[in-house]
Amino acid sequence: MKRVRSIAILVLAAWACASALAQQPARQAARQAAAQERKAENQAKRQAAANNNPPGELHPGDIALQRFLKMTPEERQNAIAQLPAQRQRQILQRLQQYETMAPQAKERVVTQLELLHNLPPQRQNQVRRSLQDLQTLPDDRKVLVRQELAKLSAMPDEERKSRMNSEEFRNVYSPLEQQMMGNIAEVLPRRD
C-alpha cells in the first residue's frame, strides 16, 4: 500500500514537473516580450531626455503596437499579462481599435507609423502634438481639416506642397491649422 502511494506521489510529482516545464517556454516568451516592452519604453525616454523632450513624448505605444501585431495571439496574451494593469489597458485598447479597422485603414496605420518612426525624434514630437491638437479643434473645423488631409494624401508631393502654399489654402485655414496639417502631412503616404 505504501509502495502504491509512493508511486502515485512520484507520478503526480513527475506530471507536475512536466506540466511546469511545458509551460516554461510560454512564460519565458511572455517575460521576454515584457522585457522588450520595458526596454523600448526606457530607450524612448532616454532618447526624449537626450533631445530635451519630456519623457513619454516619443510614445513608445506605437513601437509596442507594431511589436504586438507581429506576435501570435498566445504570445501577445502572455506578453500583455506581464505588463502593469494600466499599460495592459492601453495596449489592449490600441489593439482593439486596430482590429476593428478595415484592411486599407490598417495598412495606412502601419505605413504612417513607419513614416513617423523614420523622422527625427523632435519632428516625431511635433507630428504627435499636431495630431493631438487636431482632436481639440471644434467639430466643424476638425471635419474640414480631416477632409483637407484626405485630399492632401491623394496628391503627389509637389502638388501637395503647391496646395499648402496656395492663397486659397492660407485663406481657408488658420496659421495653427496650416502648421498642424504641414506636420501631419509628413506621415501621409507618399504619392509620386
C-alpha positions as CSV (number, residue, x, y, z in Angstrom):
1,M,0.0,0.0,0.0
2,K,2.8,2.3,0.9
3,R,4.5,1.4,-2.3
4,V,1.4,2.2,-4.4
5,R,1.1,5.5,-2.5
6,S,4.8,6.3,-3.1
7,I,4.4,5.5,-6.8
8,A,1.3,7.6,-7.1
9,I,3.1,10.6,-5.4
10,L,6.1,10.1,-7.7
11,V,3.8,10.0,-10.8
12,L,1.9,13.1,-9.7
13,A,5.2,14.9,-9.0
14,A,6.6,13.9,-12.4
15,W,3.4,15.1,-14.1
16,A,3.5,18.4,-12.2
17,C,7.2,18.9,-13.2
18,A,6.4,18.0,-16.8
19,S,3.5,20.4,-16.9
20,A,5.6,23.2,-15.4
21,L,8.3,22.5,-17.9
22,A,5.8,22.6,-20.8
23,Q,4.6,26.0,-19.7
24,Q,8.1,27.4,-19.3
25,P,8.6,28.4,-23.0
26,A,5.3,30.4,-23.0
27,R,6.2,32.1,-19.7
28,Q,9.7,32.7,-20.9
29,A,8.4,34.3,-24.2
30,A,6.0,36.4,-22.1
31,R,8.8,37.6,-19.8
32,Q,11.0,38.4,-22.8
33,A,8.2,40.3,-24.5
34,A,7.6,42.3,-21.3
35,A,11.4,43.0,-21.0
36,Q,11.4,44.2,-24.6
37,E,8.5,46.4,-23.9
38,R,10.3,48.0,-20.9
39,K,13.5,48.3,-22.9
40,A,11.6,50.1,-25.7
41,E,10.0,52.5,-23.2
42,N,13.3,53.2,-21.5
43,Q,15.0,53.8,-24.8
44,A,12.3,56.2,-25.9
45,K,12.6,58.0,-22.5
46,R,16.4,58.2,-22.9
47,Q,16.0,59.5,-26.4
48,A,13.5,62.1,-25.3
49,A,15.8,63.2,-22.5
50,A,18.7,63.5,-24.9
51,N,16.6,65.8,-27.1
52,N,15.4,67.8,-24.1
53,N,11.8,66.5,-24.5
54,P,9.7,65.3,-21.6
55,P,9.6,61.6,-21.1
56,G,6.8,59.8,-22.9
57,E,6.7,62.3,-25.8
58,L,8.1,59.7,-28.2
59,H,5.1,57.5,-27.5
60,P,6.6,54.0,-27.2
61,G,3.0,52.8,-27.6
62,D,3.4,52.9,-31.3
63,I,6.5,50.8,-31.1
64,A,4.7,48.4,-28.8
65,L,1.7,48.2,-31.1
66,Q,3.9,47.2,-34.1
67,R,5.7,44.6,-32.0
68,F,2.4,43.1,-30.6
69,L,0.9,42.9,-34.1
70,K,3.8,40.7,-35.1
71,M,3.2,38.2,-32.3
72,T,0.9,35.2,-32.3
73,P,-2.3,35.7,-30.2
74,E,-0.9,33.4,-27.5
75,E,2.4,35.3,-27.4
76,R,0.6,38.6,-27.3
77,Q,-1.7,37.5,-24.4
78,N,1.2,36.2,-22.4
79,A,3.3,39.4,-23.0
80,I,0.4,41.7,-22.1
81,A,-0.2,39.7,-18.9
82,Q,3.3,40.6,-17.7
83,L,2.6,44.3,-18.0
84,P,1.2,46.7,-15.3
85,A,-2.6,47.0,-15.4
86,Q,-2.7,50.5,-16.8
87,R,-0.3,49.6,-19.6
88,Q,-2.3,46.4,-20.3
89,R,-5.5,48.6,-20.8
90,Q,-3.6,51.0,-23.1
91,I,-2.2,48.2,-25.3
92,L,-5.5,46.3,-25.4
93,Q,-7.4,49.4,-26.3
94,R,-4.9,50.2,-29.2
95,L,-5.1,46.6,-30.4
96,Q,-8.8,46.6,-30.3
97,Q,-9.0,49.9,-32.3
98,Y,-6.6,48.4,-34.8
99,E,-8.5,45.1,-35.1
100,T,-11.8,46.9,-35.9
101,M,-10.3,48.8,-38.8
102,A,-10.8,48.0,-42.4
103,P,-7.8,46.3,-44.2
104,Q,-6.9,49.6,-46.0
105,A,-7.1,51.6,-42.8
106,K,-4.8,49.0,-41.1
107,E,-2.3,49.3,-43.9
108,R,-2.4,53.1,-43.7
109,V,-1.8,53.0,-40.0
110,V,1.3,50.7,-40.4
111,T,2.6,53.0,-43.2
112,Q,2.1,56.1,-41.1
113,L,3.8,54.5,-38.1
114,E,6.8,53.6,-40.3
115,L,7.0,57.1,-41.7
116,L,6.7,58.6,-38.2
117,H,9.5,56.4,-36.9
118,N,11.7,57.5,-39.8
119,L,11.5,61.1,-38.6
120,P,14.0,62.6,-36.1
121,P,12.6,62.4,-32.6
122,Q,11.9,66.2,-32.4
123,R,9.8,66.0,-35.6
124,Q,8.0,63.0,-34.3
125,N,7.0,65.0,-31.3
126,Q,5.8,67.9,-33.4
127,V,3.7,65.5,-35.5
128,R,2.2,63.9,-32.4
129,R,1.4,67.3,-30.9
130,S,-0.3,68.2,-34.2
131,L,-2.4,65.0,-34.1
132,Q,-3.4,65.9,-30.5
133,D,-4.2,69.5,-31.5
134,L,-6.4,68.1,-34.3
135,Q,-8.5,66.3,-31.7
136,T,-9.1,69.6,-29.8
137,L,-10.4,71.6,-32.8
138,P,-14.1,72.4,-32.8
139,D,-16.1,69.7,-34.7
140,D,-16.7,71.8,-37.8
141,R,-13.0,72.7,-38.1
142,K,-11.9,69.1,-37.3
143,V,-14.1,67.8,-40.2
144,L,-12.7,70.4,-42.6
145,V,-9.1,69.7,-41.7
146,R,-9.6,66.0,-42.0
147,Q,-11.2,66.4,-45.4
148,E,-8.2,68.5,-46.5
149,L,-5.8,65.9,-45.1
150,A,-7.6,63.2,-47.1
151,K,-7.2,65.4,-50.3
152,L,-3.6,66.0,-49.5
153,S,-2.8,62.3,-49.0
154,A,-4.1,61.6,-52.6
155,M,-1.7,64.2,-54.1
156,P,1.9,63.7,-55.2
157,D,4.5,65.6,-53.0
158,E,4.9,68.6,-55.4
159,E,1.1,69.0,-55.8
160,R,0.7,68.8,-52.0
161,K,3.3,71.4,-51.4
162,S,1.8,73.7,-54.1
163,R,-1.7,73.3,-52.5
164,M,-0.4,74.1,-49.0
165,N,1.4,77.2,-50.3
166,S,-1.6,78.4,-52.2
167,E,-3.5,81.6,-51.4
168,E,-6.8,79.6,-51.1
169,F,-5.2,77.3,-48.5
170,R,-3.9,80.2,-46.4
171,N,-7.3,81.9,-46.6
172,V,-9.4,78.9,-45.5
173,Y,-7.2,77.6,-42.7
174,S,-5.8,79.4,-39.6
175,P,-2.0,79.5,-39.2
176,L,-2.3,76.9,-36.4
177,E,-4.3,74.6,-38.8
178,Q,-1.8,75.2,-41.6
179,Q,1.1,74.2,-39.3
180,M,-0.9,71.2,-38.0
181,M,-1.6,69.9,-41.5
182,G,2.0,70.6,-42.5
183,N,3.3,68.4,-39.6
184,I,0.7,65.7,-40.2
185,A,1.4,65.7,-43.9
186,E,4.9,64.3,-43.1
187,V,3.3,61.0,-42.2
188,L,0.8,60.8,-45.0
189,P,1.7,58.1,-47.6
190,R,3.7,59.5,-50.5
191,R,2.2,59.5,-54.0
192,D,4.8,60.3,-56.6
